[in-house]
Amino acid sequence: MFARTKAPSDGNHLLMKRKISLLLAQALLFLTVGTAGAQGAAVSEPVQLIEGRDYTTVGKEEIASATLRDPSLCRMLDGRICLVYCRIPKIKVRREFQNGAIVAVYSADEGQTWSAPEIIFDSARDDESPSIASTPDGTLVCSFVPHREKGAVGTSLGTHVLTRKPGVTAWSPVMRIAPRYDCSSPVHLMRDGRLILGLSANDETQCAPASVCASPDGTQWEPVVMMGENRPPRLAETDIVERSDGWLFAVCRTQVKNPTAHLYYSISQDAGATWDRPIPLGFVGKRPKLLRTPNASLICAYEDEAVFFRYSKDEGLTFNPPVGVDGPTASAPSLALQADGSVLIAYIRHDLVRIRRFQIEESGPAWKTFTAQGQ
């Protein structure tokens, strides 16, 4: 439907060379620092984080009546930051159906302060796993997964999308773009102008990573593409980012119950038309999120009994040791660029959304504080 621009390729020999280099680098990483779980214990937990200086909080006005989940950040065309999350009412009866709603807040000062929450979508179903992104023309694209009404709790209805044009307050009607697939990450822009979204098949017997492409405004969607042949079982929570060489880099996690289960990655050389077989990335985690920064760093945030991030200077060939973001129970990270090239990371802690700031400098990652001016 839309013209594809094939990504630059040096041939299969280069891809094989990169795979061999990655396997060697991962082996060295395991020999020197061990698995991500062990590393996570070695990374010191931030000491005495101070609200307003080290982090800001969203959801205090809702904490008495609701639990917040699945935050997602993006920078809008007008410079503001949009944060969406799932708000689930607190209930007294166990196993009662939880009717999650999708809520948005906005920040005009780089995450220092946030607007009052507004519901952007709330159906009779349980609407969860929202992710937000902004396209080059300023259209906001919110992907999410609703679940069936009471009596069929936990049954996914597939990936749905809402859009909102710049200068318009109303959101579009809901589009169901992938009935048999779930999403947990935002759409990403490719150099040919199209959008791409990471998916996972929601069939319990065939859980597998996939992708789907869309028109630049997120209104027309192409067929779903599965990732690789003879792939490992039960891979999910896929996120995708385009590298500087034009290849797509996807990360997903295994749902196999194994304490040393790794994140996996896959490469596409043809803008998502085909994918390599997913192979281990070299560290443990779930709910991975990817972001490219102006200084060519590729950041992977993830959850492993707390929230961590790693960064790569070689397009995902190797990743630096993990950096701890917050203490135990922190979960569900999301990433967004700030105007100065630094990074906002949002996550859940104590049923609220916390937001921190950091920058990848030549000497490594450095935490940045908030001030009254949001700088």
C-alpha positions as CSV (number, residue, x, y, z in Angstrom):
1,M,0.0,0.0,0.0
2,F,2.9,2.4,0.8
3,A,6.2,2.4,-0.9
4,R,8.9,0.8,1.1
5,T,12.5,2.2,1.0
6,K,14.8,-0.8,1.6
7,A,17.3,-0.1,4.3
8,P,21.0,-0.1,3.4
9,S,22.5,-3.5,3.5
10,D,26.1,-4.7,3.2
11,G,24.9,-8.2,2.5
12,N,24.5,-11.4,4.5
13,H,28.2,-11.7,5.3
14,L,28.1,-8.4,7.2
15,L,25.0,-9.5,9.1
16,M,26.7,-12.8,10.0
17,K,29.8,-10.9,11.1
18,R,27.7,-8.7,13.4
19,K,25.9,-11.7,14.9
20,I,29.2,-13.4,15.6
21,S,30.6,-10.2,17.2
22,L,27.5,-9.9,19.3
23,L,27.7,-13.4,20.5
24,L,31.4,-12.9,21.4
25,A,30.6,-9.6,23.2
26,Q,27.7,-11.3,25.1
27,A,30.0,-14.1,26.2
28,L,32.5,-11.6,27.5
29,L,29.8,-9.7,29.3
30,F,28.6,-12.9,31.1
31,L,32.2,-13.7,32.1
32,T,32.9,-10.3,33.5
33,V,29.7,-9.1,35.1
34,G,27.2,-12.1,35.1
35,T,23.5,-11.9,34.4
36,A,21.2,-8.8,34.6
37,G,19.7,-10.1,37.9
38,A,23.1,-10.3,39.5
39,Q,24.1,-7.0,38.1
40,G,20.9,-5.4,39.3
41,A,21.9,-6.4,42.8
42,A,25.3,-4.8,42.3
43,V,24.0,-1.5,41.1
44,S,23.4,0.7,44.1
45,E,19.9,1.8,44.6
46,P,19.4,5.6,44.5
47,V,19.9,6.9,48.0
48,Q,17.2,9.2,49.5
49,L,15.6,10.4,46.3
50,I,13.8,13.7,47.0
51,E,10.5,14.5,45.3
52,G,10.7,17.7,43.3
53,R,14.5,17.5,42.9
54,D,15.2,13.9,41.8
55,Y,11.8,13.0,40.5
56,T,8.3,14.3,40.0
57,T,5.1,12.4,40.6
58,V,1.8,12.0,38.7
59,G,-1.4,10.6,40.2
60,K,-1.4,11.8,43.8
61,E,-5.0,13.1,43.5
62,E,-6.1,9.7,42.3
63,I,-4.2,7.4,44.8
64,A,-7.2,7.1,47.2
65,S,-9.5,5.7,44.5
66,A,-7.3,4.2,41.8
67,T,-4.1,2.3,40.9
68,L,-2.0,3.6,38.0
69,R,-0.3,1.3,35.5
70,D,1.6,1.3,32.2
71,P,2.9,4.9,31.8
72,S,4.0,6.1,28.4
73,L,5.7,9.3,27.4
74,C,6.2,11.3,24.2
75,R,7.3,14.8,23.2
76,M,4.6,16.6,21.3
77,L,5.2,18.9,18.3
78,D,4.4,22.0,20.4
79,G,7.2,21.0,22.8
80,R,5.0,19.7,25.6
81,I,5.4,16.2,27.1
82,C,2.4,13.9,27.0
83,L,2.1,11.2,29.5
84,V,-0.7,8.5,29.3
85,Y,-1.4,5.7,31.7
86,C,-4.0,3.2,32.7
87,R,-6.1,4.1,35.7
88,I,-7.8,1.2,37.5
89,P,-10.4,1.8,40.2
90,K,-9.5,0.3,43.6
91,I,-12.1,-2.4,44.5
92,K,-12.9,-4.3,47.7
93,V,-14.1,-7.5,46.2
94,R,-11.3,-9.7,45.0
95,R,-11.4,-11.0,41.4
96,E,-13.9,-8.3,40.6
97,F,-13.6,-7.1,37.0
98,Q,-11.3,-4.0,36.8
99,N,-12.5,-1.4,34.3
100,G,-9.3,0.4,33.4
101,A,-9.5,3.8,31.7
102,I,-6.8,5.6,29.6
103,V,-5.8,8.9,31.1
104,A,-3.5,11.7,29.8
105,V,-1.6,14.5,31.5
106,Y,0.7,17.2,29.9
107,S,3.8,19.0,31.0
108,A,4.9,22.4,29.5
109,D,8.1,22.5,31.6
110,E,10.0,19.3,30.8
111,G,8.2,17.2,33.3
112,Q,8.5,19.5,36.4
113,T,4.8,20.0,36.7
114,W,1.8,18.3,35.1
115,S,-1.7,19.2,34.1
116,A,-4.9,17.8,35.7
117,P,-5.7,14.3,34.4
118,E,-8.1,13.9,31.6
119,I,-9.7,10.6,30.4
120,I,-9.1,10.1,26.7
121,F,-10.8,6.7,26.5
122,D,-13.0,4.7,28.8
123,S,-15.2,1.9,27.5
124,A,-17.2,-0.8,29.3
125,R,-14.2,-3.0,28.8
126,D,-10.9,-3.1,30.6
127,D,-8.7,-0.7,28.5
128,E,-5.0,-1.3,29.4
129,S,-1.4,-1.1,28.1
130,P,-1.6,2.4,26.6
131,S,1.4,3.8,24.7
132,I,1.7,7.2,23.2
133,A,3.8,8.7,20.3
134,S,3.8,11.8,18.2
135,T,4.3,11.8,14.4
136,P,6.2,14.4,12.5
137,D,3.0,16.3,11.7
138,G,2.0,16.4,15.3
139,T,-0.6,13.7,15.3
140,L,-0.7,11.8,18.6
141,V,-1.1,8.0,18.2
142,C,-2.2,6.0,21.3
143,S,-2.1,2.3,21.0
144,F,-3.7,0.1,23.7
145,V,-5.3,-3.3,24.4
146,P,-8.9,-3.6,25.7
147,H,-10.1,-6.8,27.4
148,R,-13.6,-8.3,27.4
149,E,-16.4,-7.4,29.8
150,K,-17.0,-9.0,33.2
151,G,-17.3,-12.7,32.9
152,A,-14.4,-12.9,30.4
153,V,-11.6,-11.3,32.4
154,G,-8.1,-11.5,30.9
155,T,-9.3,-12.1,27.3
156,S,-7.6,-9.7,25.0
157,L,-9.5,-8.0,22.1
158,G,-6.3,-7.2,20.3
159,T,-4.5,-3.9,19.5
160,H,-6.5,-0.8,19.1
161,V,-5.5,2.8,18.2
162,L,-6.7,6.3,18.8
163,T,-5.3,9.4,17.0
164,R,-5.6,13.1,17.7
165,K,-4.6,15.8,15.1
166,P,-2.6,18.8,16.2
167,G,-4.8,21.7,17.3
168,V,-7.8,19.4,17.9
169,T,-9.0,18.4,21.3
170,A,-11.1,15.4,20.3
171,W,-9.7,12.0,19.7
172,S,-10.6,9.9,16.7
173,P,-12.9,6.9,16.8
174,V,-11.1,3.7,17.9
175,M,-9.5,1.6,15.2
176,R,-8.9,-2.2,15.8
177,I,-5.7,-2.8,13.9
178,A,-4.6,-6.3,15.0
179,P,-7.4,-8.5,16.6
180,R,-5.1,-11.4,17.5
181,Y,-2.1,-9.3,18.7
182,D,-1.3,-7.3,21.8
183,C,0.9,-4.2,22.0
184,S,2.9,-2.8,24.9
185,S,5.0,-0.1,23.2
186,P,4.5,3.0,21.1
187,V,4.7,3.4,17.3
188,H,8.1,4.5,16.0
189,L,8.9,6.5,12.9
190,M,10.9,5.0,10.0
191,R,13.0,6.9,7.5
192,D,10.5,6.2,4.7
193,G,7.9,8.1,6.6
194,R,5.8,5.2,7.8
195,L,5.2,4.1,11.4
196,I,6.0,0.7,12.9
197,L,4.5,-0.9,16.0
198,G,5.8,-3.9,17.9
199,L,3.2,-6.6,18.6
200,S,2.9,-10.1,20.2
201,A,0.4,-12.8,19.2
202,N,-2.1,-13.1,22.1
203,D,-2.8,-16.8,21.6
204,E,-1.6,-18.5,24.7
205,T,-0.3,-21.4,22.6
206,Q,1.4,-19.3,20.0
207,C,2.7,-16.2,21.8
208,A,5.2,-14.7,19.3
209,P,6.7,-11.3,18.4
210,A,5.4,-9.4,15.3
211,S,5.3,-6.0,13.8
212,V,2.8,-3.9,11.8
213,C,3.4,-0.8,9.7
214,A,1.1,2.2,9.1
215,S,0.8,5.4,7.1
216,P,2.6,8.5,8.4
217,D,-0.6,9.7,10.2
218,G,-1.4,6.3,11.7
219,T,-4.8,5.9,10.0
220,Q,-4.0,3.1,7.5
221,W,-2.4,-0.1,8.6
222,E,-0.7,-2.9,6.7
223,P,-0.8,-6.7,7.4
224,V,1.0,-8.0,10.5
225,V,4.5,-9.5,9.9
226,M,5.8,-12.3,12.3
227,M,9.4,-12.1,13.4
228,G,11.7,-14.9,12.2
229,E,11.2,-18.6,11.5
230,N,11.9,-21.3,14.1
231,R,11.8,-18.7,16.8
232,P,12.0,-19.5,20.5
233,P,8.6,-20.1,22.2
234,R,6.5,-17.5,24.0
235,L,8.1,-14.2,23.1
236,A,6.1,-11.0,23.8
237,E,6.3,-7.3,24.8
238,T,8.0,-6.2,21.5
239,D,9.5,-2.7,21.0
240,I,11.2,-1.6,17.8
241,V,13.5,1.3,16.9
242,E,15.3,2.3,13.7
243,R,19.1,2.4,13.9
244,S,21.3,4.9,12.1
245,D,22.1,2.4,9.4
246,G,18.4,2.1,8.5
247,W,18.0,-1.4,10.0
248,L,15.3,-2.0,12.5
249,F,16.2,-3.3,15.9
250,A,13.5,-5.1,17.9
251,V,13.6,-6.3,21.5
252,C,11.1,-8.6,23.2
253,R,11.1,-10.8,26.3
254,T,10.3,-14.5,26.9
255,Q,7.3,-15.5,28.9
256,V,8.8,-18.8,29.7
257,K,9.0,-19.1,33.5
258,N,12.7,-19.1,34.0
259,P,14.7,-16.9,36.4
260,T,17.4,-16.4,33.8
261,A,15.2,-15.9,30.9
262,H,16.7,-13.3,28.6
263,L,15.5,-10.5,26.5
264,Y,15.7,-11.3,22.8
265,Y,16.4,-9.2,19.8
266,S,15.7,-9.4,16.0
267,I,16.9,-7.4,13.0
268,S,15.0,-6.3,9.9
269,Q,17.0,-5.1,6.9
270,D,14.0,-4.2,4.8
271,A,11.9,-1.8,6.9
272,G,9.9,-4.5,8.6
273,A,9.0,-6.7,5.6
274,T,11.0,-9.6,7.1
275,W,12.8,-10.3,10.3
276,D,15.7,-12.5,11.5
277,R,15.1,-15.2,14.0
278,P,15.1,-13.6,17.5
279,I,18.2,-14.5,19.6
280,P,19.2,-13.7,23.2
281,L,20.2,-10.1,23.8
282,G,22.4,-11.1,26.7
283,F,20.6,-9.9,29.8
284,V,17.4,-10.6,31.8
285,G,14.3,-8.4,31.8
286,K,10.8,-7.7,30.8
287,R,8.7,-4.8,29.5
288,P,11.6,-3.5,27.4
289,K,11.4,0.0,25.9
290,L,13.8,1.4,23.3
291,L,14.9,5.0,22.5
292,R,17.5,6.6,20.2
293,T,19.2,9.8,21.4
294,P,20.8,12.6,19.3
295,N,24.3,11.4,20.3
296,A,23.6,8.0,18.7
297,S,23.0,6.1,21.9
298,L,20.5,3.3,21.9
299,I,18.8,3.1,25.3
300,C,16.9,0.0,26.5
301,A,14.9,0.4,29.7
302,Y,13.4,-2.7,31.3
303,E,12.0,-4.2,34.5
304,D,13.8,-6.9,36.5
305,E,12.4,-6.7,40.1
306,A,13.1,-2.9,39.7
307,V,13.6,-0.6,36.8
308,F,17.0,-0.4,35.0
309,F,18.3,1.0,31.8
310,R,21.3,0.1,29.6
311,Y,22.7,2.0,26.6
312,S,24.6,1.0,23.5
313,K,27.0,3.1,21.5
314,D,27.3,0.5,18.7
315,E,23.7,0.1,17.5
316,G,22.8,-2.7,19.9
317,L,25.9,-4.8,19.3
318,T,26.9,-4.4,23.0
319,F,25.2,-2.7,26.0
320,N,26.8,-1.1,29.0
321,P,26.1,-2.5,32.5
322,P,22.7,-1.7,34.0
323,V,21.9,1.6,35.7
324,G,19.3,1.4,38.6
325,V,16.5,3.9,38.3
326,D,14.7,3.4,41.6
327,G,14.2,0.8,44.3
328,P,12.4,-2.5,44.5
329,T,8.8,-2.6,43.2
330,A,9.5,0.0,40.5
331,S,8.1,-1.3,37.2
332,A,6.9,-0.5,33.7
333,P,9.4,2.0,32.3
334,S,8.9,4.4,29.4
335,L,11.3,6.8,27.7
336,A,11.1,10.2,25.9
337,L,13.6,12.8,24.7
338,Q,13.7,16.3,26.2
339,A,14.5,19.4,24.3
340,D,18.1,19.4,25.4
341,G,18.7,15.8,24.3
342,S,18.4,14.4,27.8
343,V,15.9,11.6,28.6
344,L,12.8,11.4,30.7
345,I,12.1,8.0,32.2
346,A,8.6,7.3,33.6
347,Y,7.7,4.3,35.7
348,I,5.4,3.0,38.4
349,R,6.3,3.1,42.1
350,H,3.8,2.6,44.9
351,D,0.9,2.8,42.5
352,L,1.9,6.3,41.2
353,V,3.9,7.4,38.2
354,R,7.4,8.7,38.9
355,I,9.5,10.7,36.3
356,R,13.3,11.0,36.4
357,R,15.8,12.7,34.1
358,F,19.2,11.5,32.8
359,Q,21.7,12.2,30.0
360,I,24.2,9.9,28.3
361,E,27.5,11.8,28.4
362,E,30.9,10.9,27.2
363,S,31.8,9.6,30.7
364,G,28.6,7.7,31.0
365,P,25.0,8.3,32.2
366,A,24.4,11.2,34.5
367,W,21.2,12.0,36.5
368,K,19.7,15.4,36.2
369,T,17.6,17.2,38.8
370,F,14.4,19.2,38.4
371,T,14.2,22.8,39.4
372,A,11.3,25.3,39.8
373,Q,11.7,26.2,36.1
374,G,11.6,22.6,34.9
375,Q,15.3,22.7,33.9
